[in-house]
Amino acid sequence: MYDFTPAELELIVNTMLKDYGLFFQPEKYSFVRQRLHSFALDAGISDYSNLVLRVSKDAELRRRLVEALVTNETWFFRHPKQFEILKREILPELISEGYGKIRIWSAGCSNGAEAYSVLFLLLEAIKASSSERTIDILATDISRRVLESARRGRYNLAELKEVDACRLSEYFERIDSESYVVKSQYREMVNFEKMNLFQDWPKQQFDIILCRNTMIYFKREDKKELSERFLKALKPGGYFFLGANESLDLNLYPSIDRAFENKSSVYKKSHMVPQKAEIFFATAGDMIKAMNLMEKNNLKFDFGENILDQDCTRSMILQEKHLERVLSIFQKRSIKIKEVKRHLL
């Protein structure tokens, strides 16, 4: 039986990274190889070397391959503790704070079970509060196939295992002994759209963003970039959900904090807009000394974008709350600073 050569496998993996941001480490290559075999069989392609060539040139084939490589298994109210937090803590707070539209984004929504789960809880919370709040739920995914499934709203018993009898009766219609469909009036309340997270984003801000178990496929630097974009798309006071086994490095994102003790996958954006400080150094030598001191004192920083000498960056960016301490350290070591600027996040 023909198998993919290391070079062929590498070509496919690199194509997935370049076009979709999907990152598979070498230890995952056996999984990729297995999925490729199944994909080729389903697509009726017997010449694997030809498959590699076609994937590199055919955008539609690449899209279908993405769907084969990304696990879309999910179900209603997955990670029940998060939905309990949403029901008991977050939704009552959001509903009580105003009268406008509540905007929620399910990013990487898969078959729609997450978005519908949130919808059901939100409808129940609005009803319990006698509020007149309106709802805007956006659910996005890169896969057309799962989006079509989500719009149909048909689910089997395994996907409904966390749905109690009352909700099953209220929100679903029975199709047969093995499946149910979300009632049409509720399907119409969720806007399902195709979206590549590395391309254009929604322009509005959201009260709640859920991106659970989606960024596990991305490289570390891509996760950081996406997390920053998600937090900018979140309203002050809004909530950001990751998967139960995912977390954010709070040192990198001063605008947020853990929303609840021991619940590291639920974050809240501060109502106050924090600042970052950019320190400009007199010479490249001062910059190098400063970098060494920051690392020695376990203080995080990013390089500034100002290039003053050929490829030599002479500025660093850090959280504003650390600025006084950092300047004191630099002064003691006679590091010359040209200017300090503050930036809103």
VEXVEX-993568 format. One line per field, with one value per residue (C-alpha): residue number from 1; residue in three letters; x negated, y negated, z. Coordinates in steps of 0.001 Angstrom, whole numbers, plus 500000, padded with zeros to 6 digits. Each point is the difference from the previous one (the first is absolute). Layout:
REM VEXVEX-993568
num = NUM	...
residuo = ALA	...
X = X	...
Y = Y	...
Z = Z	...
END
This chain:
REM VEXVEX-993568
num = 1	2	3	4	5	6	7	8	9	10	11	12	13	14	15	16	17	18	19	20	21	22	23	24	25	26	27	28	29	30	31	32	33	34	35	36	37	38	39	40	41	42	43	44	45	46	47	48	49	50	51	52	53	54	55	56	57	58	59	60	61	62	63	64	65	66	67	68	69	70	71	72	73	74	75	76	77	78	79	80	81	82	83	84	85	86	87	88	89	90	91	92	93	94	95	96	97	98	99	100	101	102	103	104	105	106	107	108	109	110	111	112	113	114	115	116	117	118	119	120	121	122	123	124	125	126	127	128	129	130	131	132	133	134	135	136	137	138	139	140	141	142	143	144	145	146	147	148	149	150	151	152	153	154	155	156	157	158	159	160	161	162	163	164	165	166	167	168	169	170	171	172	173	174	175	176	177	178	179	180	181	182	183	184	185	186	187	188	189	190	191	192	193	194	195	196	197	198	199	200	201	202	203	204	205	206	207	208	209	210	211	212	213	214	215	216	217	218	219	220	221	222	223	224	225	226	227	228	229	230	231	232	233	234	235	236	237	238	239	240	241	242	243	244	245	246	247	248	249	250	251	252	253	254	255	256	257	258	259	260	261	262	263	264	265	266	267	268	269	270	271	272	273	274	275	276	277	278	279	280	281	282	283	284	285	286	287	288	289	290	291	292	293	294	295	296	297	298	299	300	301	302	303	304	305	306	307	308	309	310	311	312	313	314	315	316	317	318	319	320	321	322	323	324	325	326	327	328	329	330	331	332	333	334	335	336	337	338	339	340	341	342	343	344	345
residuo = MET	TYR	ASP	PHE	THR	PRO	ALA	GLU	LEU	GLU	LEU	ILE	VAL	ASN	THR	MET	LEU	LYS	ASP	TYR	GLY	LEU	PHE	PHE	GLN	PRO	GLU	LYS	TYR	SER	PHE	VAL	ARG	GLN	ARG	LEU	HIS	SER	PHE	ALA	LEU	ASP	ALA	GLY	ILE	SER	ASP	TYR	SER	ASN	LEU	VAL	LEU	ARG	VAL	SER	LYS	ASP	ALA	GLU	LEU	ARG	ARG	ARG	LEU	VAL	GLU	ALA	LEU	VAL	THR	ASN	GLU	THR	TRP	PHE	PHE	ARG	HIS	PRO	LYS	GLN	PHE	GLU	ILE	LEU	LYS	ARG	GLU	ILE	LEU	PRO	GLU	LEU	ILE	SER	GLU	GLY	TYR	GLY	LYS	ILE	ARG	ILE	TRP	SER	ALA	GLY	CYS	SER	ASN	GLY	ALA	GLU	ALA	TYR	SER	VAL	LEU	PHE	LEU	LEU	LEU	GLU	ALA	ILE	LYS	ALA	SER	SER	SER	GLU	ARG	THR	ILE	ASP	ILE	LEU	ALA	THR	ASP	ILE	SER	ARG	ARG	VAL	LEU	GLU	SER	ALA	ARG	ARG	GLY	ARG	TYR	ASN	LEU	ALA	GLU	LEU	LYS	GLU	VAL	ASP	ALA	CYS	ARG	LEU	SER	GLU	TYR	PHE	GLU	ARG	ILE	ASP	SER	GLU	SER	TYR	VAL	VAL	LYS	SER	GLN	TYR	ARG	GLU	MET	VAL	ASN	PHE	GLU	LYS	MET	ASN	LEU	PHE	GLN	ASP	TRP	PRO	LYS	GLN	GLN	PHE	ASP	ILE	ILE	LEU	CYS	ARG	ASN	THR	MET	ILE	TYR	PHE	LYS	ARG	GLU	ASP	LYS	LYS	GLU	LEU	SER	GLU	ARG	PHE	LEU	LYS	ALA	LEU	LYS	PRO	GLY	GLY	TYR	PHE	PHE	LEU	GLY	ALA	ASN	GLU	SER	LEU	ASP	LEU	ASN	LEU	TYR	PRO	SER	ILE	ASP	ARG	ALA	PHE	GLU	ASN	LYS	SER	SER	VAL	TYR	LYS	LYS	SER	HIS	MET	VAL	PRO	GLN	LYS	ALA	GLU	ILE	PHE	PHE	ALA	THR	ALA	GLY	ASP	MET	ILE	LYS	ALA	MET	ASN	LEU	MET	GLU	LYS	ASN	ASN	LEU	LYS	PHE	ASP	PHE	GLY	GLU	ASN	ILE	LEU	ASP	GLN	ASP	CYS	THR	ARG	SER	MET	ILE	LEU	GLN	GLU	LYS	HIS	LEU	GLU	ARG	VAL	LEU	SER	ILE	PHE	GLN	LYS	ARG	SER	ILE	LYS	ILE	LYS	GLU	VAL	LYS	ARG	HIS	LEU	LEU
X = 500000	498648	499177	499144	496323	498694	499641	503602	501339	497966	501380	503600	499330	498316	502892	502498	497878	499576	503640	501905	497614	500388	496850	499203	496892	497921	501478	503408	498836	501306	503443	499664	498906	502986	502416	498372	500506	503698	500372	498463	502241	503143	498974	499313	496331	497756	496804	498764	497159	502571	502073	497063	499600	503720	500220	497227	501864	503741	501576	503259	498142	498012	503241	501359	496721	500209	503383	498459	497064	501899	501972	503574	501389	502081	503337	502493	498824	496523	497952	503114	498153	499424	503661	500932	497822	501652	503480	499540	497413	499409	503366	501896	497260	500132	503788	500211	497461	502007	502646	498050	499208	497942	497365	498346	497453	499358	496698	499239	503624	499766	503474	501717	500646	498053	501832	503423	499086	499149	503200	502179	498400	500287	503674	500695	498085	501843	503345	499170	499036	503030	497459	500475	496397	499504	497517	497316	498112	497300	498576	497045	497902	497606	501866	502972	501036	500427	501691	502562	500573	500378	502579	502011	499855	500383	498293	499717	500501	496279	499817	503057	498795	499731	503407	502697	503563	501469	497583	500367	503750	499707	497353	500052	502316	499552	499140	499638	498838	496372	500141	501573	499965	499872	503317	499899	500696	496844	497854	500833	498601	496410	498033	497602	497188	496853	496881	496260	498764	496808	501947	502734	501866	503362	499847	502252	498990	501516	501207	498855	497545	499550	496992	499817	497628	499380	496561	498549	499205	497929	496384	499142	499421	503268	501870	498573	501020	503520	500433	499060	502544	502705	499411	500236	503307	501305	501885	498608	501557	500512	499119	497650	500328	497255	500169	499923	496340	498867	498723	498526	496776	501393	496606	500503	503549	500317	503544	501438	500059	501458	503704	500401	497656	498554	501807	497025	501834	502488	498639	501462	498841	499481	502287	496858	497795	496421	496935	496711	496802	497333	496469	497612	496280	497167	497791	500157	497662	502516	502697	497927	499257	503701	501001	497615	501359	503621	499250	498023	502960	502513	501817	501741	499642	500445	497767	501206	500481	497785	496844	497424	496849	500004	501801	499367	503130	499430	503308	501837	503671	501198	503059	500383	500461	496386	498548	498997	498147	498270	498846	498576	498037	498672	498999	497945	498115	499438	502040	500732	503617	500943	503799	502966	503388	503280	502402	503631	500612
Y = 500000	496591	497605	496313	499183	497612	497285	500449	499932	496889	498266	500620	498936	496778	499274	500324	497637	497404	499873	500708	499556	503676	501233	503677	500896	502992	502208	499421	501151	503533	498488	497845	503029	502000	497199	499611	503674	499761	496746	501497	503057	497883	497772	502992	499066	503049	498196	498405	498133	498385	499070	498056	498089	499265	498803	497486	498567	500547	497629	501977	503233	498243	498820	503534	501272	497443	501450	503465	498951	497934	501897	498657	502235	498047	500096	497788	498459	501459	499193	499550	497968	497200	499915	499975	496885	498471	500729	499016	497212	498436	499796	498519	497365	499077	499867	497787	497479	498432	500142	500355	502980	502834	501088	503419	501622	503739	500214	503456	500968	503429	501588	497149	501824	497381	497029	501575	500903	496360	498870	502239	498736	496398	500349	501556	497254	497235	501634	500409	496324	498684	498044	498707	500547	501052	502623	500107	503315	500471	503497	500451	502857	500630	503135	499640	503556	499475	496633	501645	502585	497247	498147	503203	500455	503773	501963	503584	501260	499964	496303	499356	501968	496857	498607	500615	501056	496514	498355	502862	499391	496206	499539	503169	502057	503745	501424	503676	502225	498917	496282	496595	496652	496506	498259	497545	496889	500684	500913	496587	498266	501096	498534	502648	498664	501411	498313	500528	498539	498796	497813	497353	499851	498628	496244	499857	500750	502850	500540	503638	501781	503765	501530	503407	502712	498133	498472	503387	500428	496778	499082	498148	496658	500360	500742	496814	497933	501442	499548	496329	499571	501773	497724	496911	501332	500385	497162	498662	502210	502802	503669	502236	503810	502449	503789	501587	501011	496715	496865	496560	498567	497024	498264	499546	498629	497332	499094	503293	502187	503345	499478	502628	501718	503275	499518	499038	500475	497150	496452	496538	496832	497045	496971	497893	499792	500757	498546	501204	497993	499807	499167	498554	500391	497631	502704	503622	500798	498567	502134	503171	499251	499352	503306	501916	498266	500693	503698	500098	498464	502279	497045	500521	497607	499775	498272	496688	499464	496928	500816	497274	501710	502663	503004	498731	499406	497512	500191	502516	500180	501116	499737	496488	501260	501228	496757	498331	503086	500504	496380	500254	503118	498343	496832	501992	501620	496675	501032	496918	499532	497665	499946	501824	500194	501476	501873	500976	503700
Z = 500000	498986	502821	499981	499923	502706	497347	498797	503539	500773	496900	501082	503593	498809	497623	502868	502099	497252	498893	503216	502914	500947	501703	500400	501980	498827	502719	498357	496571	500520	500631	496855	497957	501224	499127	496576	499224	500933	498046	496862	500285	500427	497101	497747	499540	499746	498959	503233	498337	497691	503076	501405	496749	499746	503591	499352	496973	500599	502549	500188	500682	502731	501590	500060	501437	502825	500923	500079	502177	502591	502607	500087	502725	502506	501783	501812	503290	499606	503139	502197	502662	497500	499061	503688	500425	496950	501360	503649	499843	496612	498245	502983	500301	496307	499930	503081	498712	497182	497325	496782	497835	501500	497494	500210	497676	499809	498098	498619	500548	498344	499691	501857	503281	501979	498435	500527	503600	500696	498284	502165	503221	498866	499113	503384	501826	498140	500732	503698	500298	498051	497971	496471	498935	496384	498804	497330	499839	497367	499480	497648	498679	497147	498891	497658	500794	503735	499420	497747	502712	502618	497919	499609	503774	499974	502809	501161	503546	500801	499167	502200	503040	502185	498973	502613	499155	500492	497563	497558	499941	499877	497321	497865	497812	499827	496589	500855	502855	499515	499172	500662	498200	501518	499431	497109	502102	502002	496996	498564	503096	499317	497095	498639	497815	498394	501357	499988	503294	498307	497575	500415	503310	501134	500529	503085	503573	502013	503560	499912	497714	500072	498266	501623	498740	496744	500582	500964	496288	499764	500636	503195	498278	498059	503239	501495	496975	499977	503747	499667	497212	501982	502982	497790	498657	503554	501673	503301	502664	497461	500441	498009	500124	499068	500134	503437	499555	498409	501723	499366	501385	501918	499895	496268	500220	502703	498932	501306	503061	501014	500500	502708	502428	498696	496681	497859	496708	500616	499865	500475	498275	502303	499760	500352	496909	501120	498395	498708	500227	497309	501092	497394	500710	499111	498513	498912	502907	502466	498418	500383	503663	500590	498374	502262	503098	499005	499591	503254	501879	498240	498406	496655	497075	496236	497492	498623	496295	499734	498063	500562	498722	497263	501583	503529	502071	502795	501834	502157	500993	503424	502230	501329	503551	499988	498613	503283	501209	496650	499753	503500	499039	496842	501870	502514	497116	498185	496948	497892	498946	497183	500403	501549	498266	501200	497702	500539	499318
END
